[in-house]
Amino acid sequence: MPATRFRFRRTADFTALRLGRAVLGYLALVTSIITMAPFRFQWTPAHGLTNIWNWSDLVMNVLMFVPFGFVYQLTRPRGAPPDWPRVVILGAALSGTIETLQLFSPTRYTSLLDLATNTAGAALGAWAFTRLARHLEDDTAVQSLALELPLMGLVYQLIPLCWLIGLGSEGGARRIFVLPVAAFAGAILGTVHAAYLAPSRNRSGYQDRRWLVALALGWVIVAVVPGARGDIDLICAGATLTVGIALLRSIATTRDLAASAHRRFELPTLRLVLPLFAAYLALSSLWPLDAVTPTWHWIIALAPAQVELTQPVVYRLLEHVAAFTLAGYVIAEFHGRDARGLREAAPRVAVWAGGISLLLEVARGWYPDTGASVLLWMFTVVAALFGGWLYLLQRDHVRALVERRRLLASLAAAKAGVARAA
């Protein structure tokens, strides 16, 4: 029996490792594209180290690496202490690679301060996860605000999406698209709080919701602050929207759970936020709305020949692709619950995401600065398949955790039976 118990513990740890590595890889890819765009390199170093810095870049460097340390801790065996040396090495290795490559880019600069702040951000993320785990861990099969919950996977994916919205907006009105993303995150945080955290604590509702407010504000700091690019009004609006919707969803979900024993809240929550996400996806893809021309055209490349692939253009293209990672995740959660693996779920995800993306590309064909791009459509389908794969990884991890809980409960019952017999 001890060997069986060890096996199931290792099974859950393995699924956590696979899931964490996939999310870390996704975050590393997005961050690398953000810091390398527009990908103009030369064979010899374009410059040396710089000591130029400002407070905005310093804050961005820290906050953009917080998710790395946070997610890395999710790959650790449950209850294991933080592995600070590896967290620091992870942050330093990724940042060092980026800074080294930037030596060969005329449009980028390399700084040891960037290396230090990126590494500090990764360590801060690991510390934040450790602090949260001490307060939120209970005896349920799934930790309430870990990556282990399928719905919470969307909250983590919304973080780089907020960054890309801000970076691609060039300080214009397009930055307001951060707000529907913030509302999306608030709705999920509030629902998860009520369904997993609040019922398991012998505390007042006020005390429970204080934690919810703190967690929502933490998400705002990591996601909305970089996405708002210093716009204080937008940061305040995003914080108000995230916290307010989180509280409303927590209250509504608590009442629903009290009125019914039915605890399946994932799909109702997705149906609630899906119109919001659909509106964001359509508006962000077709912005600005008054740029329509009577001539429709299509291209194979990512952008028409007359459009230079500057940093903001690359960021907007990446934002569009990242949005379809979320779309694929949501589609898989709607339709892939019974699929045994990606091979069964992939056709459904590809058909739905490919159809939605095709409609958007047809509409973009009337925009001279975008056109209907075949290559961009292909990227969105691949991104959706990756999002569907992430969902399946999370589903498998939840199943491993549930099985571990069942096994531990049977072991406890067996021990109690032996004790009573003795």
C-alpha positions in Angstrom: 0.0 0.0 0.0 2.8 2.6 0.7 4.2 1.9 -2.8 0.8 2.6 -4.3 0.4 5.8 -2.4 3.8 6.9 -3.6 2.9 6.1 -7.2 -0.2 8.3 -7.1 1.7 11.1 -5.4 4.3 10.9 -8.2 1.6 10.7 -10.9 0.0 14.0 -9.7 3.5 15.6 -9.4 4.3 14.5 -12.9 1.1 16.0 -14.4 1.8 19.2 -12.5 5.3 19.2 -14.0 4.0 18.7 -17.6 1.4 21.4 -17.1 3.8 23.9 -15.5 6.5 23.4 -18.2 3.9 24.0 -21.0 2.7 27.2 -19.4 6.3 28.3 -18.7 7.2 27.6 -22.3 4.2 29.7 -23.5 5.2 32.6 -21.2 8.8 32.4 -22.3 7.8 32.5 -26.0 5.5 35.5 -25.6 8.1 37.4 -23.5 10.9 36.6 -26.0 8.8 37.9 -28.9 7.9 41.0 -27.0 11.6 41.7 -26.2 13.0 40.8 -29.6 10.5 42.4 -32.0 10.8 43.6 -34.7 13.6 40.9 -35.1 16.2 42.9 -36.9 19.6 41.3 -36.0 23.1 41.6 -37.3 26.1 39.2 -37.1 28.3 41.5 -34.9 27.2 43.3 -31.7 25.4 46.5 -32.5 26.3 48.1 -29.2 27.6 47.5 -25.7 26.0 47.5 -22.3 23.9 50.5 -21.4 23.2 52.1 -18.0 20.2 54.1 -19.3 17.0 53.2 -17.4 13.7 54.7 -16.3 11.1 53.7 -13.6 8.6 52.5 -16.2 11.0 50.0 -17.7 12.2 48.9 -14.3 8.6 48.1 -13.1 7.8 46.3 -16.4 11.0 44.2 -16.1 10.0 43.0 -12.6 6.3 42.5 -13.3 6.7 40.6 -16.6 8.9 38.0 -14.8 6.6 37.5 -11.8 4.5 34.8 -13.6 7.6 32.7 -14.3 8.5 32.3 -10.6 4.8 31.8 -9.7 4.2 29.2 -12.3 7.5 27.5 -11.6 6.4 26.8 -8.0 3.3 25.0 -9.5 5.7 22.5 -11.1 7.1 21.6 -7.6 5.6 18.6 -5.7 2.7 19.8 -3.6 3.9 21.0 -0.2 7.6 21.2 -1.2 9.5 24.2 0.0 10.5 26.8 -2.6 13.6 26.0 -4.6 15.1 29.5 -4.5 18.4 28.7 -6.4 16.5 27.1 -9.3 14.0 30.0 -9.4 16.8 32.5 -9.6 18.7 30.5 -12.2 15.5 30.1 -14.3 14.9 33.9 -14.3 18.5 34.7 -14.9 18.9 32.2 -17.7 15.9 33.5 -19.6 16.7 37.1 -19.1 20.4 36.5 -19.9 19.5 34.8 -23.2 17.3 37.7 -24.1 19.8 40.4 -23.1 22.6 38.6 -25.0 20.5 38.4 -28.2 19.6 42.1 -27.8 23.3 42.9 -28.2 22.9 42.0 -31.9 19.8 44.1 -32.4 20.2 47.8 -33.4 16.7 48.6 -32.1 17.3 47.0 -28.6 19.7 47.7 -25.7 21.3 45.3 -23.3 21.5 46.2 -19.6 22.7 44.4 -16.5 19.9 46.2 -14.6 17.4 44.5 -16.8 19.0 41.1 -16.0 18.8 41.9 -12.2 15.2 43.2 -12.3 14.0 40.2 -14.4 15.6 37.8 -12.0 14.1 39.7 -9.0 10.7 39.4 -10.6 11.0 35.6 -10.9 12.0 35.4 -7.3 9.1 37.7 -6.3 6.7 35.4 -8.2 7.9 32.3 -6.3 7.7 34.1 -3.0 4.1 35.3 -3.8 3.0 31.7 -4.6 4.5 30.4 -1.4 2.7 33.0 0.7 -0.6 32.3 -1.1 -0.2 28.5 -0.7 0.1 28.9 3.1 -3.2 30.7 3.4 -5.2 28.9 0.7 -4.2 25.3 0.9 -6.8 23.0 2.3 -7.7 19.3 2.2 -9.7 19.5 -1.1 -8.4 17.8 -4.2 -7.5 21.1 -5.9 -5.9 24.2 -4.5 -8.3 27.1 -4.9 -6.1 29.5 -6.8 -3.4 27.3 -8.4 -3.0 26.5 -12.0 -4.5 23.2 -11.2 -8.0 24.5 -11.8 -9.1 24.5 -15.5 -10.8 27.9 -15.1 -7.8 29.4 -13.5 -5.7 28.5 -16.5 -7.6 31.2 -18.4 -6.6 33.8 -15.7 -2.9 33.0 -16.3 -3.3 33.2 -20.1 -5.0 36.6 -19.8 -1.8 38.1 -18.3 0.4 38.2 -21.5 -2.7 39.2 -23.5 -3.0 42.4 -21.4 0.7 43.1 -21.9 0.3 42.8 -25.7 -2.8 45.0 -25.8 -0.8 47.8 -24.2 2.3 47.3 -26.2 0.4 47.2 -29.5 -1.7 50.3 -28.8 1.0 52.9 -29.0 -0.7 55.0 -26.3 -3.9 55.2 -28.3 -7.6 54.5 -27.5 -7.1 50.9 -28.3 -5.7 50.4 -24.8 -9.3 50.3 -23.5 -9.4 46.6 -24.6 -7.6 45.9 -21.4 -10.9 46.5 -19.6 -12.9 43.6 -21.0 -9.9 41.3 -20.4 -9.9 42.5 -16.7 -13.6 41.9 -16.4 -13.0 38.3 -17.8 -10.4 37.7 -15.1 -12.5 39.2 -12.3 -15.5 36.9 -13.2 -13.3 33.8 -13.0 -11.6 34.8 -9.8 -14.9 35.5 -8.1 -16.4 32.2 -9.2 -13.4 30.1 -8.2 -13.3 31.9 -4.8 -16.9 31.1 -4.0 -16.8 27.5 -5.2 -13.4 26.4 -3.8 -12.2 28.9 -1.1 -15.1 30.4 0.8 -17.0 27.2 1.7 -13.9 25.5 3.1 -13.1 28.2 5.7 -14.6 28.8 9.1 -14.3 32.5 8.6 -16.7 35.3 8.0 -17.6 36.2 4.5 -15.9 39.5 5.0 -12.6 37.8 5.8 -13.0 35.5 2.8 -13.7 38.4 0.4 -10.7 40.4 1.8 -8.6 37.7 0.3 -10.5 37.8 -2.9 -9.9 41.6 -3.2 -6.2 41.1 -2.5 -5.9 38.4 -5.2 -7.8 40.4 -7.7 -5.6 43.4 -7.1 -2.5 41.2 -7.4 -3.7 40.1 -10.8 -4.2 43.8 -11.8 -0.7 44.7 -10.7 0.9 41.9 -12.8 -1.4 42.2 -15.9 -3.2 45.5 -16.1 -0.4 47.8 -14.9 2.0 46.7 -17.7 -0.9 46.7 -20.2 -2.0 50.2 -19.2 1.5 51.6 -19.9 1.4 54.2 -17.2 -2.2 55.4 -17.8 -3.3 55.9 -14.2 -7.0 56.3 -15.2 -7.0 53.0 -17.1 -5.2 51.3 -14.2 -7.8 52.5 -11.7 -10.7 51.6 -14.1 -9.2 48.1 -14.6 -8.7 47.6 -10.8 -12.3 48.7 -10.1 -13.7 46.5 -12.8 -11.7 43.4 -11.8 -12.4 43.7 -8.1 -16.0 44.7 -8.5 -16.9 41.9 -10.9 -14.9 39.4 -8.7 -17.0 40.4 -5.7 -20.3 40.2 -7.6 -19.5 36.8 -9.0 -18.4 35.5 -5.6 -21.7 36.6 -4.1 -23.8 35.2 -6.9 -21.9 31.9 -7.0 -22.3 31.5 -3.2 -26.0 32.0 -3.5 -26.2 29.5 -6.4 -24.3 26.9 -4.4 -26.5 27.4 -1.3 -29.7 27.0 -3.4 -28.5 23.9 -5.2 -26.2 20.9 -4.6 -25.1 21.2 -8.2 -21.5 22.3 -8.1 -20.5 22.3 -11.8 -19.8 26.0 -12.3 -17.2 26.0 -15.0 -19.5 25.9 -18.1 -22.0 28.5 -16.7 -19.1 30.8 -16.0 -17.7 30.4 -19.5 -21.1 31.1 -21.0 -21.3 34.3 -18.9 -17.9 35.7 -20.0 -17.9 34.3 -23.6 -19.9 37.2 -25.1 -17.4 39.6 -23.5 -14.5 37.8 -24.9 -16.2 37.5 -28.4 -16.8 41.3 -28.4 -13.1 41.9 -27.5 -11.9 39.6 -30.2 -14.0 41.1 -32.9 -13.3 44.7 -32.0 -9.5 44.2 -31.5 -9.3 42.4 -34.8 -11.1 45.1 -36.7 -9.8 48.2 -35.0 -10.1 51.0 -36.0 -13.6 50.5 -37.2 -13.6 53.5 -39.5 -10.6 52.2 -41.6 -12.8 50.1 -43.9 -12.3 50.5 -47.7 -14.5 49.3 -50.5 -11.8 47.0 -51.9 -11.3 43.6 -50.5 -7.8 42.0 -50.7 -6.0 39.0 -49.3 -2.3 38.2 -48.7 -0.2 35.2 -47.8 2.2 37.1 -45.5 1.4 38.5 -42.1 0.9 42.0 -43.3 0.6 43.8 -46.7 3.9 44.8 -48.4 3.3 48.5 -47.8 3.0 47.9 -44.0 6.3 47.8 -42.1 6.6 45.2 -39.4 7.3 47.7 -36.6 7.2 46.7 -32.9 3.5 47.8 -32.4 2.4 45.9 -35.6 4.2 42.7 -34.4 2.6 43.1 -31.0 -0.9 43.4 -32.4 -0.3 40.3 -34.6 0.9 38.4 -31.5 -2.0 39.7 -29.5 -4.4 38.3 -32.1 -2.6 34.9 -32.0 -2.5 34.9 -28.2 -6.3 35.5 -28.1 -6.8 32.3 -30.1 -4.8 30.4 -27.6 -7.5 31.3 -25.1 -10.2 30.6 -27.7 -8.8 27.1 -28.2 -8.7 26.5 -24.4 -12.3 27.6 -24.1 -13.5 25.5 -27.0 -11.7 22.4 -25.5 -13.3 23.0 -22.2 -16.7 23.2 -23.8 -16.3 20.2 -26.0 -13.2 18.3 -24.9 -14.3 17.1 -21.4 -14.9 13.6 -22.7 -12.0 13.5 -25.2 -9.3 11.1 -24.2 -6.5 13.1 -25.7 -5.5 15.8 -28.2 -6.1 13.5 -31.2 -9.8 13.4 -30.4 -10.2 17.0 -29.3 -8.0 18.6 -32.0 -10.5 18.3 -34.9 -13.3 20.0 -33.0 -10.9 22.8 -31.7 -9.5 23.3 -35.2 -12.9 23.5 -36.9 -14.4 26.0 -34.4 -11.3 28.1 -34.0 -10.5 27.9 -37.7 -14.0 29.0 -38.6 -14.0 31.9 -36.2 -10.6 33.0 -37.4 -11.6 32.7 -41.1 -14.6 35.0 -40.5 -12.4 37.6 -38.9 -9.8 37.3 -41.7 -12.6 37.8 -44.3 -13.6 41.0 -42.5 -10.0 42.1 -42.2 -9.8 41.9 -46.0 -11.5 45.3 -46.2 -8.8 46.9 -44.1 -5.8 48.1 -46.1 -3.3 47.8 -43.2 -4.1 44.2 -42.5 -5.8 42.3 -45.4 -7.0 38.8 -45.1 -3.8 37.0 -44.2 -3.4 33.3 -44.9 -0.4 33.0 -42.7 -2.0 34.7 -39.7 -5.0 32.4 -40.1 -2.7 29.4 -39.9 -1.0 30.8 -36.8 -4.3 31.3 -35.1 -5.3 27.6 -35.7 -2.0 26.4 -34.3 -2.4 28.7 -31.3 -5.9 27.3 -30.7 -4.7 23.7 -30.8 -2.0 24.7 -28.3 -4.7 26.2 -26.1 -6.7 23.0 -26.4 -3.7 21.0 -25.4 -3.1 23.1 -22.3 -6.7 22.4 -21.2 -6.2 18.7 -21.6 -3.0 18.9 -19.5 -4.9 20.6 -16.8 -7.8 18.2 -17.0 -5.4 15.2 -16.6 -3.7 16.9 -13.6 -7.1 17.4 -11.9 -7.9 13.8 -12.5 -4.6 12.7 -11.0 -5.3 14.9 -7.9 -8.7 13.5 -7.5 -7.4 10.0 -7.7 -4.7 10.8 -5.2 -7.3 12.2 -2.8 -9.4 9.0 -3.2 -6.4 6.9 -2.5 -5.3 8.9 0.6 -8.9 8.7 1.9 -8.9 4.9 1.5 -5.6 4.7 3.3 -6.9 6.8 6.2 -10.0 4.6 6.4 -7.8 1.5 6.5 -5.6 2.9 9.2 -8.7 3.8 11.2 -10.1 0.3 10.8 -6.8 -1.3 12.0 -6.7 1.1 15.0 -10.3 0.1 16.0 -9.5 -3.6 15.6 -6.5 -3.2 17.8 
